[in-house]
Amino acid sequence: MMKRGCPFGSHRVIEPKGTLPQPAWRIDNTMEPYDNEILVRVQTLNIDAASFTQIEEEARSSLKDGQSVEDRIAEIILDIVGRRGKQHNPVTGSGGMFIGTVEWVGEELAAKKNVKVGDRIASLVSLSLTPLKIDRIVKVHVDKDQVDIEGHAILFESGVFAKLPEDIPDKLALAVLDVAGAPAQTAKLVKPGQTVFIIGAGGKSGLLCTYEAKKRTGITGKVIAMGHSKASCDRVRELGCADIVFAGDATKPVEVMNKLLEATGGERADVTINCVNIPDTEMSSILATKDDGVIYFFSMATSFTKAALGAEGIGSDALMIIGNGYTRGHDQIALNLMRESGKLRAMFERLFLD
């Protein structure tokens, strides 16, 4: 008789005991599943943008003679997984997600989860809590934050996942599902007639949020997009979903606020969505938002302490929302954007397909 584990995966925690897999330092990545777990053969990891940026910077600063950036990134990832039993970046605290093929399903879960051996799935829970065993890193895609591997992962009873669609290529679906929470939360937060400010609008989550925000604000609203470079701003302009696009440094809050006020004629945003992948951008979001507005921090580089104390320090009463990557139906909302907009899909295919 097989063992039954905790639905939330606490039975996998090695250190410190008594906690759950996400905050744990180390978990058991033995690929012998419990009766209420799912074993998946993993094809590709999509590393969280903040995490991949940090790993790439570390790799470039610690290259050995004759070593490529890709090989050094692979070493760092293997080291993290080897020490922690999961792809949980110790610097950023974030993970990512994976796609793969189901190899085994616990008897308890087969009917409950509507999943069977052979199903192609994408995990919708973070790699920072997912038991992962990497046998070999096949290829590192530096420009896509993706890593092809040979290995396996475990999904707990509480873990959510999406079956990969037949009409969208796997790598494209992976890229979209990795940030599915962002456009889904945007759909919930943005109302007709509002002014919406997207920080980091030229990246993966930013483009999806910009497109969704324009749908929700309607003809009476206004979408303002800020990218960090000319290339990112050009992508937003090509998409055609922002009323105003400008470049700016999200780590310089007063500069960002002044650029926004200049663009809007003195008006701050009703809703600000932060999609950047670097730290120290909290105050740019707060200064750009009305006192009764809403700020959605999707970025995993966000510091709760800096946001909370920073808002207090300038007397801002804006509602600040942590970037929970899950909301009901977020996978279908995000994938449907690829079906809905030929222009958005073409852009993502160019960015994320080989």
Order of alpha helices (4+ residues) and beta strands (2+ residues): beta-beta-beta-alpha-alpha-beta-alpha-beta-beta-beta-beta-alpha-alpha-beta-alpha-beta-alpha-beta-alpha-beta-alpha-beta-alpha-beta-alpha-alpha
